[in-house]
Amino acid sequence: MAKQSDAFTKKIQEGYPSDGSLFLGCGKFDGDTFPEAKVQIPLSTLNRHGLIAGATGTGKTKTLQLLTESLSDAGVPVVLMDIKGDLSGLAAEGESNEKIEERTKILGSEWKPTTYPVEFLSISKEPGVKLRATVAEFGPILLSRILELNETQGSVVSLVFKYCDDLGLPILDLKDFKKALQYINDEGKEELEKEYGTVSSQSVSIILRKLMDLESQGGEDFFGEPSFDVNDLIQTESKKGKISIVRLTDIQTKPRLFSTFMLSLLTEIYANFPEEGDLEKPKLVLFIDEAHLVFDEASSDLLKQLETMVRLIRSKGVGIIFCTQSPTDLPKEILGQLGLKVQHALRAFTANDRKAIKTASENYPETDFYDTKEVITELGIGEAFITALNTKGSPTPLVHTFLCPPKSRMGTLTTKELEGLVGKSELVKKYETTLDRESAHEMLTKKMETIADETESAEEETGSKKPKSKRAKEKEDPSFVETLSKNPLAREVGRTVAKEVTRGLLGMLGVTPKRGSKRNKTGLFGF
Protein backbone atom coordinates (compact mmCIF):
# COMPACT_ATOMS: atom_id res chain seq x y z
CA MET A 1 0.00 0.00 0.00
CA ALA A 2 2.89 2.33 0.75
CA LYS A 3 4.12 1.91 -2.80
CA GLN A 4 0.66 2.77 -4.16
CA SER A 5 0.43 5.91 -2.03
CA ASP A 6 3.91 6.97 -3.12
CA ALA A 7 2.93 6.42 -6.75
CA PHE A 8 -0.26 8.43 -6.17
CA THR A 9 1.62 11.37 -4.61
CA LYS A 10 4.18 11.38 -7.40
CA LYS A 11 1.43 11.28 -10.05
CA ILE A 12 -0.37 14.29 -8.54
CA GLN A 13 2.82 16.29 -8.04
CA GLU A 14 3.78 15.76 -11.67
CA GLY A 15 0.28 16.48 -12.95
CA TYR A 16 -0.32 19.63 -10.89
CA PRO A 17 2.80 21.86 -10.85
CA SER A 18 2.67 24.91 -8.59
CA ASP A 19 3.94 27.64 -10.93
CA GLY A 20 1.21 30.14 -11.87
CA SER A 21 -1.50 28.00 -10.29
CA LEU A 22 -4.39 28.27 -7.84
CA PHE A 23 -4.14 25.99 -4.78
CA LEU A 24 -7.50 24.26 -4.21
CA GLY A 25 -6.64 21.42 -1.84
CA CYS A 26 -4.79 18.10 -1.47
CA GLY A 27 -5.28 14.67 -2.96
CA LYS A 28 -6.96 11.79 -1.12
CA PHE A 29 -6.27 8.13 -1.71
CA ASP A 30 -7.60 5.09 0.12
CA GLY A 31 -9.18 7.29 2.79
CA ASP A 32 -6.08 9.34 3.59
CA THR A 33 -5.23 12.94 2.63
CA PHE A 34 -1.70 13.59 1.41
CA PRO A 35 -0.54 17.23 1.97
CA GLU A 36 2.33 16.63 -0.46
CA ALA A 37 -0.16 15.90 -3.25
CA LYS A 38 -1.24 19.51 -3.79
CA VAL A 39 -4.01 20.10 -6.34
CA GLN A 40 -3.20 23.34 -8.14
CA ILE A 41 -4.99 24.62 -11.26
CA PRO A 42 -2.97 26.55 -13.89
CA LEU A 43 -4.29 30.11 -14.13
CA SER A 44 -3.41 30.32 -17.80
CA THR A 45 -5.93 27.59 -18.72
CA LEU A 46 -8.98 28.99 -16.96
CA ASN A 47 -10.15 30.73 -20.12
CA ARG A 48 -10.92 27.16 -21.31
CA HIS A 49 -14.00 27.24 -19.08
CA GLY A 50 -15.13 24.82 -16.40
CA LEU A 51 -17.82 23.00 -14.47
CA ILE A 52 -18.67 22.63 -10.78
CA ALA A 53 -21.23 19.86 -10.33
CA GLY A 54 -22.74 17.87 -7.48
CA ALA A 55 -25.89 17.08 -5.56
CA THR A 56 -27.50 19.61 -3.23
CA GLY A 57 -25.58 20.03 0.02
CA THR A 58 -22.26 18.62 -1.19
CA GLY A 59 -20.36 21.92 -1.14
CA LYS A 60 -20.68 23.35 -4.68
CA THR A 61 -21.28 26.90 -3.45
CA LYS A 62 -18.26 26.79 -1.14
CA THR A 63 -16.10 25.55 -4.03
CA LEU A 64 -17.41 28.40 -6.17
CA GLN A 65 -16.53 30.77 -3.32
CA LEU A 66 -13.04 29.25 -2.98
CA LEU A 67 -12.33 29.58 -6.70
CA THR A 68 -13.61 33.16 -6.72
CA GLU A 69 -11.36 34.09 -3.80
CA SER A 70 -8.34 32.45 -5.43
CA LEU A 71 -8.94 34.31 -8.69
CA SER A 72 -9.40 37.63 -6.90
CA ASP A 73 -6.18 37.05 -4.94
CA ALA A 74 -4.45 36.52 -8.31
CA GLY A 75 -5.79 39.87 -9.55
CA VAL A 76 -8.45 38.37 -11.85
CA PRO A 77 -11.88 40.13 -11.90
CA VAL A 78 -14.86 37.83 -11.43
CA VAL A 79 -18.58 38.05 -12.26
CA LEU A 80 -20.95 35.88 -10.22
CA MET A 81 -24.54 35.10 -11.15
CA ASP A 82 -26.01 34.81 -7.66
CA ILE A 83 -29.27 32.90 -8.06
CA LYS A 84 -29.71 31.72 -4.47
CA GLY A 85 -28.51 34.95 -2.86
CA ASP A 86 -25.84 33.25 -0.73
CA LEU A 87 -22.64 34.71 -2.18
CA SER A 88 -22.68 38.19 -0.67
CA GLY A 89 -20.48 36.94 2.19
CA LEU A 90 -17.46 37.38 -0.08
CA ALA A 91 -17.49 41.03 0.99
CA ALA A 92 -16.87 40.13 4.66
CA GLU A 93 -14.18 38.28 6.59
CA GLY A 94 -14.77 34.67 7.50
CA GLU A 95 -14.74 33.40 11.08
CA SER A 96 -12.63 30.48 12.20
CA ASN A 97 -14.20 27.44 13.85
CA GLU A 98 -13.27 23.88 14.78
CA LYS A 99 -14.07 22.48 11.34
CA ILE A 100 -11.93 25.07 9.56
CA GLU A 101 -9.04 24.52 11.98
CA GLU A 102 -9.27 20.75 11.56
CA ARG A 103 -9.41 21.00 7.77
CA THR A 104 -6.43 23.36 7.48
CA LYS A 105 -4.44 21.13 9.83
CA ILE A 106 -5.08 18.11 7.60
CA LEU A 107 -4.14 20.16 4.52
CA GLY A 108 -1.02 21.52 6.17
CA SER A 109 -1.99 25.02 5.09
CA GLU A 110 -2.65 28.39 6.73
CA TRP A 111 -6.05 30.06 6.94
CA LYS A 112 -6.51 33.80 7.39
CA PRO A 113 -9.91 35.54 7.41
CA THR A 114 -10.10 37.82 4.37
CA THR A 115 -12.53 40.30 2.85
CA TYR A 116 -12.77 40.84 -0.90
CA PRO A 117 -13.69 43.87 -3.05
CA VAL A 118 -17.28 43.28 -4.12
CA GLU A 119 -19.63 45.25 -6.38
CA PHE A 120 -23.34 44.40 -6.34
CA LEU A 121 -25.29 44.67 -9.58
CA SER A 122 -29.03 44.49 -10.05
CA ILE A 123 -31.54 44.12 -12.85
CA SER A 124 -34.44 44.78 -10.50
CA LYS A 125 -35.29 47.10 -7.62
CA GLU A 126 -32.72 45.42 -5.37
CA PRO A 127 -29.78 47.55 -4.17
CA GLY A 128 -26.83 47.67 -6.55
CA VAL A 129 -25.56 49.04 -9.83
CA LYS A 130 -28.51 49.28 -12.22
CA LEU A 131 -28.06 47.28 -15.42
CA ARG A 132 -29.91 48.89 -18.30
CA ALA A 133 -30.01 48.68 -22.07
CA THR A 134 -31.83 50.57 -24.82
CA VAL A 135 -34.30 48.93 -27.18
CA ALA A 136 -32.17 50.09 -30.12
CA GLU A 137 -29.15 48.25 -28.74
CA PHE A 138 -31.12 45.02 -28.80
CA GLY A 139 -32.03 45.41 -32.43
CA PRO A 140 -35.11 44.02 -34.22
CA ILE A 141 -34.11 40.36 -34.29
CA LEU A 142 -33.35 40.06 -30.59
CA LEU A 143 -36.43 42.03 -29.65
CA SER A 144 -38.55 39.74 -31.80
CA ARG A 145 -37.04 36.73 -30.05
CA ILE A 146 -37.72 38.17 -26.64
CA LEU A 147 -41.34 38.82 -27.58
CA GLU A 148 -41.62 35.34 -29.17
CA LEU A 149 -42.95 36.73 -32.44
CA ASN A 150 -43.46 34.79 -35.65
CA GLU A 151 -41.72 35.66 -38.91
CA THR A 152 -44.46 38.04 -40.09
CA GLN A 153 -44.62 39.90 -36.78
CA GLY A 154 -40.82 40.02 -36.63
CA SER A 155 -40.76 41.68 -40.05
CA VAL A 156 -42.99 44.42 -38.67
CA VAL A 157 -40.50 45.00 -35.84
CA SER A 158 -37.67 45.22 -38.38
CA LEU A 159 -39.69 47.70 -40.41
CA VAL A 160 -40.25 49.91 -37.35
CA PHE A 161 -36.52 49.93 -36.62
CA LYS A 162 -35.74 50.75 -40.25
CA TYR A 163 -38.31 53.56 -40.36
CA CYS A 164 -37.08 55.14 -37.11
CA ASP A 165 -33.45 54.76 -38.15
CA ASP A 166 -34.09 56.48 -41.50
CA LEU A 167 -35.88 59.38 -39.81
CA GLY A 168 -33.43 59.72 -36.92
CA LEU A 169 -35.95 58.70 -34.24
CA PRO A 170 -34.07 57.12 -31.29
CA ILE A 171 -35.79 54.03 -29.84
CA LEU A 172 -34.48 54.04 -26.28
CA ASP A 173 -37.24 52.55 -24.17
CA LEU A 174 -40.48 50.64 -24.58
CA LYS A 175 -42.65 53.74 -24.79
CA ASP A 176 -40.60 54.83 -27.81
CA PHE A 177 -41.23 51.53 -29.54
CA LYS A 178 -44.92 51.49 -28.65
CA LYS A 179 -45.39 55.02 -29.97
CA ALA A 180 -43.66 54.07 -33.23
CA LEU A 181 -45.98 51.07 -33.62
CA GLN A 182 -49.05 53.20 -32.95
CA TYR A 183 -47.90 55.83 -35.44
CA ILE A 184 -47.36 53.44 -38.35
CA ASN A 185 -50.73 51.86 -37.61
CA ASP A 186 -52.59 55.19 -37.60
CA GLU A 187 -51.38 58.58 -38.84
CA GLY A 188 -48.28 57.23 -40.53
CA LYS A 189 -49.94 54.24 -42.20
CA GLU A 190 -50.29 55.87 -45.61
CA GLU A 191 -46.78 57.35 -45.46
CA LEU A 192 -45.34 53.98 -44.50
CA GLU A 193 -47.09 52.06 -47.27
CA LYS A 194 -45.64 54.37 -49.92
CA GLU A 195 -42.05 53.89 -48.78
CA TYR A 196 -41.88 50.56 -46.96
CA GLY A 197 -44.96 48.46 -47.72
CA THR A 198 -48.17 47.42 -46.03
CA VAL A 199 -48.30 46.64 -42.32
CA SER A 200 -50.99 44.40 -40.84
CA SER A 201 -52.98 46.03 -38.03
CA GLN A 202 -53.44 42.56 -36.54
CA SER A 203 -49.67 42.07 -36.30
CA VAL A 204 -49.26 45.47 -34.65
CA SER A 205 -51.94 44.57 -32.09
CA ILE A 206 -50.21 41.29 -31.25
CA ILE A 207 -46.85 43.02 -30.81
CA LEU A 208 -48.43 45.60 -28.50
CA ARG A 209 -49.92 42.83 -26.37
CA LYS A 210 -46.52 41.15 -26.20
CA LEU A 211 -45.00 44.45 -25.10
CA MET A 212 -47.58 44.64 -22.35
CA ASP A 213 -46.38 41.27 -21.06
CA LEU A 214 -42.80 42.47 -21.19
CA GLU A 215 -43.67 45.63 -19.27
CA SER A 216 -45.41 43.57 -16.59
CA GLN A 217 -42.12 41.71 -16.09
CA GLY A 218 -40.12 44.88 -15.53
CA GLY A 219 -39.15 45.78 -19.07
CA GLU A 220 -40.25 49.37 -18.60
CA ASP A 221 -37.49 49.86 -16.03
CA PHE A 222 -34.87 47.72 -17.72
CA PHE A 223 -34.94 49.45 -21.09
CA GLY A 224 -33.46 52.90 -21.03
CA GLU A 225 -30.35 54.93 -20.42
CA PRO A 226 -27.63 55.02 -19.29
CA SER A 227 -26.58 51.63 -20.65
CA PHE A 228 -24.11 49.60 -18.62
CA ASP A 229 -20.55 49.39 -19.95
CA VAL A 230 -19.06 45.88 -19.59
CA ASN A 231 -15.60 47.38 -19.22
CA ASP A 232 -16.71 48.31 -15.69
CA LEU A 233 -16.54 44.58 -14.89
CA ILE A 234 -12.75 44.37 -15.28
CA GLN A 235 -11.56 46.37 -12.29
CA THR A 236 -9.05 45.68 -9.52
CA GLU A 237 -8.78 47.06 -6.01
CA SER A 238 -5.69 46.78 -3.80
CA LYS A 239 -4.27 44.32 -6.37
CA LYS A 240 -7.29 42.04 -5.91
CA GLY A 241 -9.68 41.39 -8.77
CA LYS A 242 -13.07 43.06 -8.26
CA ILE A 243 -15.92 40.59 -7.71
CA SER A 244 -19.16 41.69 -9.40
CA ILE A 245 -22.18 39.88 -7.95
CA VAL A 246 -25.32 40.05 -10.10
CA ARG A 247 -28.29 39.59 -7.76
CA LEU A 248 -30.78 37.24 -9.46
CA THR A 249 -32.66 35.75 -6.54
CA ASP A 250 -36.04 36.09 -8.24
CA ILE A 251 -35.07 34.44 -11.53
CA GLN A 252 -35.37 30.74 -10.66
CA THR A 253 -38.94 30.59 -11.97
CA LYS A 254 -37.92 32.36 -15.19
CA PRO A 255 -35.30 30.13 -16.86
CA ARG A 256 -35.96 31.52 -20.33
CA LEU A 257 -35.21 35.01 -19.11
CA PHE A 258 -32.08 33.86 -17.35
CA SER A 259 -30.74 32.16 -20.48
CA THR A 260 -31.36 35.21 -22.64
CA PHE A 261 -29.81 37.51 -20.05
CA MET A 262 -26.66 35.40 -19.92
CA LEU A 263 -26.36 35.20 -23.69
CA SER A 264 -26.69 38.95 -24.05
CA LEU A 265 -24.01 39.57 -21.45
CA LEU A 266 -21.60 37.15 -23.10
CA THR A 267 -22.25 38.66 -26.51
CA GLU A 268 -21.63 42.18 -25.25
CA ILE A 269 -18.38 41.10 -23.60
CA TYR A 270 -17.29 39.38 -26.81
CA ALA A 271 -18.19 42.45 -28.88
CA ASN A 272 -16.28 44.89 -26.67
CA PHE A 273 -13.20 43.03 -25.44
CA PRO A 274 -10.15 42.85 -27.74
CA GLU A 275 -8.54 39.62 -28.90
CA GLU A 276 -5.96 38.59 -26.30
CA GLY A 277 -4.36 35.33 -27.42
CA ASP A 278 -2.61 33.27 -24.72
CA LEU A 279 -2.46 35.07 -21.37
CA GLU A 280 -0.74 34.21 -18.09
CA LYS A 281 -4.11 34.61 -16.40
CA PRO A 282 -7.68 35.28 -17.58
CA LYS A 283 -8.89 38.82 -18.12
CA LEU A 284 -12.27 37.94 -16.58
CA VAL A 285 -13.99 34.80 -15.26
CA LEU A 286 -17.77 34.39 -15.07
CA PHE A 287 -19.47 31.92 -12.74
CA ILE A 288 -23.00 30.89 -13.69
CA ASP A 289 -24.67 29.34 -10.65
CA GLU A 290 -27.72 27.09 -11.22
CA ALA A 291 -26.55 26.80 -14.83
CA HIS A 292 -29.35 24.39 -15.74
CA LEU A 293 -31.63 27.44 -15.83
CA VAL A 294 -29.72 28.65 -18.87
CA PHE A 295 -30.60 25.53 -20.82
CA ASP A 296 -33.96 24.30 -19.47
CA GLU A 297 -36.13 26.44 -21.74
CA ALA A 298 -33.60 27.35 -24.41
CA SER A 299 -34.56 26.68 -28.02
CA SER A 300 -32.20 24.86 -30.38
CA ASP A 301 -31.24 28.22 -31.90
CA LEU A 302 -30.32 29.59 -28.50
CA LEU A 303 -28.27 26.54 -27.65
CA LYS A 304 -26.32 26.90 -30.88
CA GLN A 305 -25.67 30.56 -30.13
CA LEU A 306 -24.49 29.77 -26.60
CA GLU A 307 -22.27 26.94 -27.85
CA THR A 308 -20.69 29.32 -30.36
CA MET A 309 -20.20 32.03 -27.76
CA VAL A 310 -18.57 29.63 -25.27
CA ARG A 311 -16.18 28.51 -27.99
CA LEU A 312 -15.26 32.00 -29.18
CA ILE A 313 -15.16 34.09 -26.02
CA ARG A 314 -12.06 32.37 -24.64
CA SER A 315 -10.02 34.19 -27.31
CA LYS A 316 -10.92 37.38 -25.45
CA GLY A 317 -9.26 36.05 -22.30
CA VAL A 318 -12.60 35.26 -20.68
CA GLY A 319 -13.45 32.03 -18.87
CA ILE A 320 -16.92 30.69 -18.00
CA ILE A 321 -17.51 28.25 -15.16
CA PHE A 322 -20.93 26.61 -14.93
CA CYS A 323 -22.24 25.44 -11.55
CA THR A 324 -25.06 22.88 -11.55
CA GLN A 325 -26.14 19.56 -10.04
CA SER A 326 -25.13 17.14 -12.77
CA PRO A 327 -22.91 17.31 -15.86
CA THR A 328 -25.92 16.04 -17.80
CA ASP A 329 -27.62 19.42 -17.17
CA LEU A 330 -25.34 20.87 -19.84
CA PRO A 331 -25.60 20.07 -23.56
CA LYS A 332 -22.85 17.67 -24.64
CA GLU A 333 -21.58 20.23 -27.18
CA ILE A 334 -20.82 22.64 -24.33
CA LEU A 335 -19.68 20.01 -21.85
CA GLY A 336 -17.02 18.92 -24.32
CA GLN A 337 -15.51 22.43 -24.31
CA LEU A 338 -14.92 22.59 -20.54
CA GLY A 339 -11.34 22.18 -19.35
CA LEU A 340 -11.78 22.37 -15.55
CA LYS A 341 -14.16 19.89 -13.96
CA VAL A 342 -14.92 19.83 -10.24
CA GLN A 343 -17.28 16.97 -9.42
CA HIS A 344 -18.85 16.79 -5.96
CA ALA A 345 -20.87 13.79 -4.83
CA LEU A 346 -23.86 12.52 -6.78
CA ARG A 347 -26.67 10.54 -5.17
CA ALA A 348 -28.01 7.23 -6.56
CA PHE A 349 -31.62 7.19 -5.40
CA THR A 350 -33.31 6.31 -8.68
CA ALA A 351 -32.57 4.58 -11.97
CA ASN A 352 -32.15 7.99 -13.60
CA ASP A 353 -29.66 8.94 -10.89
CA ARG A 354 -27.60 5.82 -11.54
CA LYS A 355 -27.67 6.52 -15.26
CA ALA A 356 -26.50 10.10 -14.64
CA ILE A 357 -23.66 8.83 -12.43
CA LYS A 358 -22.53 6.42 -15.13
CA THR A 359 -22.58 9.21 -17.72
CA ALA A 360 -20.74 11.61 -15.40
CA SER A 361 -18.05 9.03 -14.65
CA GLU A 362 -17.38 8.54 -18.34
CA ASN A 363 -16.69 12.27 -18.73
CA TYR A 364 -13.55 12.08 -16.59
CA PRO A 365 -10.07 10.75 -17.40
CA GLU A 366 -9.36 7.12 -16.65
CA THR A 367 -7.41 6.50 -13.44
CA ASP A 368 -5.58 3.60 -11.80
CA PHE A 369 -6.30 4.91 -8.31
CA TYR A 370 -10.10 5.12 -8.15
CA ASP A 371 -13.26 3.35 -9.19
CA THR A 372 -14.75 6.64 -10.38
CA LYS A 373 -18.33 5.39 -10.60
CA GLU A 374 -18.21 4.13 -7.01
CA VAL A 375 -16.22 6.95 -5.36
CA ILE A 376 -18.38 9.66 -6.97
CA THR A 377 -21.24 8.58 -4.67
CA GLU A 378 -19.01 8.48 -1.57
CA LEU A 379 -17.35 11.91 -1.73
CA GLY A 380 -17.75 13.81 1.53
CA ILE A 381 -18.85 17.43 1.94
CA GLY A 382 -15.99 19.68 0.85
CA GLU A 383 -14.48 16.92 -1.29
CA ALA A 384 -14.54 16.58 -5.07
CA PHE A 385 -13.05 14.85 -8.05
CA ILE A 386 -10.95 17.39 -9.97
CA THR A 387 -9.35 17.39 -13.39
CA ALA A 388 -8.22 20.40 -15.42
CA LEU A 389 -6.02 21.25 -18.38
CA ASN A 390 -2.29 21.60 -17.95
CA THR A 391 -0.29 24.32 -19.69
CA LYS A 392 0.09 22.05 -22.73
CA GLY A 393 -3.67 21.62 -23.04
CA SER A 394 -3.77 18.00 -21.84
CA PRO A 395 -6.08 16.78 -19.03
CA THR A 396 -4.51 16.55 -15.58
CA PRO A 397 -4.89 13.32 -13.56
CA LEU A 398 -8.28 12.80 -11.96
CA VAL A 399 -7.84 13.33 -8.23
CA HIS A 400 -10.11 12.96 -5.21
CA THR A 401 -9.47 16.34 -3.57
CA PHE A 402 -9.88 17.47 0.03
CA LEU A 403 -10.71 21.15 -0.59
CA CYS A 404 -9.53 24.26 1.23
CA PRO A 405 -12.13 26.26 3.16
CA PRO A 406 -13.08 29.75 1.90
CA LYS A 407 -11.50 32.68 3.74
CA SER A 408 -14.48 35.02 3.46
CA ARG A 409 -17.78 34.68 5.28
CA MET A 410 -19.61 31.45 4.47
CA GLY A 411 -22.95 33.17 4.81
CA THR A 412 -24.78 36.27 3.64
CA LEU A 413 -24.38 39.93 4.52
CA THR A 414 -26.95 41.59 6.70
CA THR A 415 -29.26 44.15 5.08
CA LYS A 416 -27.37 46.93 6.85
CA GLU A 417 -23.99 45.64 5.63
CA LEU A 418 -25.27 45.33 2.07
CA GLU A 419 -26.77 48.83 2.04
CA GLY A 420 -23.55 50.23 3.48
CA LEU A 421 -21.45 48.76 0.65
CA VAL A 422 -23.90 49.87 -2.02
CA GLY A 423 -23.99 53.36 -0.56
CA LYS A 424 -20.22 53.73 -0.98
CA SER A 425 -20.13 52.47 -4.58
CA GLU A 426 -19.01 54.88 -7.27
CA LEU A 427 -20.59 52.69 -9.96
CA VAL A 428 -23.96 52.91 -8.25
CA LYS A 429 -23.72 56.69 -8.47
CA LYS A 430 -22.65 56.47 -12.11
CA TYR A 431 -25.72 54.51 -13.18
CA GLU A 432 -28.36 55.44 -10.59
CA THR A 433 -29.99 58.32 -12.52
CA THR A 434 -32.21 57.26 -15.40
CA LEU A 435 -31.90 59.50 -18.47
CA ASP A 436 -34.98 60.42 -20.47
CA ARG A 437 -33.81 62.49 -23.42
CA GLU A 438 -35.99 63.37 -26.39
CA SER A 439 -36.56 60.26 -28.46
CA ALA A 440 -39.11 58.59 -30.74
CA HIS A 441 -41.97 58.95 -28.26
CA GLU A 442 -41.68 62.72 -27.98
CA MET A 443 -40.86 63.28 -31.65
CA LEU A 444 -43.73 61.16 -32.96
CA THR A 445 -46.15 62.64 -30.45
CA LYS A 446 -45.39 66.11 -31.84
CA LYS A 447 -45.73 64.81 -35.39
CA MET A 448 -49.10 63.22 -34.61
CA GLU A 449 -50.33 66.45 -33.01
CA THR A 450 -49.23 68.42 -36.08
CA ILE A 451 -51.03 66.01 -38.41
CA ALA A 452 -54.18 66.24 -36.27
CA ASP A 453 -54.09 70.05 -36.31
CA GLU A 454 -53.54 70.19 -40.06
CA THR A 455 -56.37 67.72 -40.69
CA GLU A 456 -58.76 69.65 -38.48
CA SER A 457 -57.90 72.96 -40.17
CA ALA A 458 -58.42 71.46 -43.64
CA GLU A 459 -61.77 70.03 -42.64
CA GLU A 460 -62.93 73.35 -41.21
CA GLU A 461 -61.94 75.19 -44.40
CA THR A 462 -63.81 72.77 -46.64
CA GLY A 463 -66.68 72.27 -44.25
CA SER A 464 -66.24 68.54 -44.54
CA LYS A 465 -65.48 67.77 -40.93
CA LYS A 466 -66.60 64.24 -40.18
CA PRO A 467 -67.41 62.49 -36.94
CA LYS A 468 -64.35 61.02 -35.36
CA SER A 469 -63.65 57.49 -36.48
CA LYS A 470 -63.50 54.61 -34.12
CA ARG A 471 -59.71 54.52 -34.60
CA ALA A 472 -59.37 58.20 -33.70
CA LYS A 473 -61.43 57.76 -30.56
CA GLU A 474 -59.30 54.83 -29.52
CA LYS A 475 -56.21 56.93 -30.14
CA GLU A 476 -57.42 59.74 -27.89
CA ASP A 477 -58.06 57.45 -24.97
CA PRO A 478 -55.18 55.68 -23.29
CA SER A 479 -54.87 52.20 -24.74
CA PHE A 480 -55.23 49.15 -22.57
CA VAL A 481 -51.50 48.53 -22.96
CA GLU A 482 -50.60 52.03 -21.78
CA THR A 483 -53.09 51.92 -18.90
CA LEU A 484 -51.79 48.60 -17.62
CA SER A 485 -48.16 49.60 -18.04
CA LYS A 486 -48.76 52.60 -15.76
CA ASN A 487 -50.41 50.47 -13.11
CA PRO A 488 -47.99 50.36 -10.10
CA LEU A 489 -48.86 46.76 -9.28
CA ALA A 490 -48.33 45.56 -12.85
CA ARG A 491 -45.03 47.40 -13.09
CA GLU A 492 -43.82 45.96 -9.78
CA VAL A 493 -44.70 42.34 -10.60
CA GLY A 494 -41.66 41.43 -12.60
CA ARG A 495 -39.20 44.20 -13.26
CA THR A 496 -36.31 41.77 -13.11
CA VAL A 497 -37.70 39.39 -15.70
CA ALA A 498 -37.68 41.75 -18.63
CA LYS A 499 -34.27 42.98 -17.82
CA GLU A 500 -32.87 39.52 -18.04
CA VAL A 501 -34.91 38.56 -21.01
CA THR A 502 -33.83 41.51 -23.01
CA ARG A 503 -30.20 41.15 -22.24
CA GLY A 504 -30.16 37.57 -23.23
CA LEU A 505 -31.77 38.15 -26.52
CA LEU A 506 -29.04 40.43 -27.70
CA GLY A 507 -26.51 37.83 -26.95
CA MET A 508 -28.20 35.07 -28.78
CA LEU A 509 -28.27 36.76 -32.09
CA GLY A 510 -24.80 38.10 -32.05
CA VAL A 511 -26.08 41.13 -33.95
CA THR A 512 -23.40 43.79 -33.99
CA PRO A 513 -24.51 47.19 -35.30
CA LYS A 514 -21.73 49.57 -36.22
CA ARG A 515 -20.83 52.09 -33.63
CA GLY A 516 -22.08 55.51 -34.37
CA SER A 517 -25.26 54.31 -36.07
CA LYS A 518 -28.37 56.24 -35.25
CA ARG A 519 -29.78 53.59 -33.00
CA ASN A 520 -26.56 52.56 -31.27
CA LYS A 521 -25.13 53.76 -28.01
CA THR A 522 -22.15 52.43 -26.12
CA GLY A 523 -23.22 50.37 -23.14
CA LEU A 524 -24.01 46.90 -21.93
CA PHE A 525 -25.79 46.20 -25.15
CA GLY A 526 -24.16 48.86 -27.31
CA PHE A 527 -22.50 46.72 -29.95
MOSULHU-V884054 format. One record per run of one state. SS is the DSSP state (a for helix, b for strand, c for the rest). FROM is the first residue (numbers start at 0). LEN is the number of residues. If there is no record, write none. Layout:
ss:SS from:FROM len:LEN
ss:SS from:FROM len:LEN
This chain:
ss:c from:0 len:1
ss:a from:1 len:14
ss:c from:15 len:5
ss:b from:20 len:9
ss:c from:29 len:2
ss:b from:31 len:11
ss:a from:42 len:6
ss:c from:48 len:1
ss:b from:49 len:4
ss:c from:53 len:6
ss:a from:59 len:14
ss:c from:73 len:3
ss:b from:76 len:6
ss:c from:82 len:5
ss:a from:87 len:4
ss:c from:91 len:1
ss:b from:92 len:1
ss:c from:93 len:4
ss:a from:97 len:10
ss:c from:107 len:10
ss:b from:117 len:5
ss:c from:122 len:6
ss:b from:128 len:2
ss:c from:130 len:2
ss:b from:132 len:1
ss:c from:133 len:1
ss:a from:134 len:13
ss:c from:147 len:3
ss:a from:150 len:17
ss:c from:167 len:6
ss:a from:173 len:12
ss:c from:185 len:3
ss:a from:188 len:7
ss:c from:195 len:5
ss:a from:200 len:16
ss:c from:216 len:2
ss:a from:218 len:4
ss:b from:222 len:1
ss:c from:223 len:1
ss:b from:224 len:1
ss:c from:225 len:4
ss:a from:229 len:4
ss:c from:233 len:2
ss:b from:235 len:2
ss:c from:237 len:2
ss:b from:239 len:2
ss:c from:241 len:1
ss:b from:242 len:5
ss:c from:247 len:7
ss:a from:254 len:18
ss:c from:272 len:11
ss:b from:283 len:5
ss:c from:288 len:3
ss:a from:291 len:5
ss:c from:296 len:3
ss:a from:299 len:17
ss:c from:316 len:1
ss:b from:317 len:7
ss:c from:324 len:2
ss:a from:326 len:3
ss:c from:329 len:2
ss:a from:331 len:4
ss:c from:335 len:4
ss:b from:339 len:4
ss:c from:343 len:7
ss:a from:350 len:12
ss:c from:362 len:9
ss:a from:371 len:4
ss:c from:375 len:7
ss:b from:382 len:5
ss:c from:387 len:1
ss:b from:388 len:1
ss:c from:389 len:5
ss:b from:394 len:1
ss:c from:395 len:3
ss:b from:398 len:5
ss:c from:403 len:4
ss:b from:407 len:1
ss:c from:408 len:6
ss:a from:414 len:10
ss:c from:424 len:1
ss:a from:425 len:6
ss:c from:431 len:3
ss:b from:434 len:1
ss:c from:435 len:4
ss:a from:439 len:23
ss:c from:462 len:7
ss:a from:469 len:7
ss:c from:476 len:3
ss:a from:479 len:6
ss:c from:485 len:2
ss:a from:487 len:6
ss:c from:493 len:1
ss:a from:494 len:15
ss:c from:509 len:18
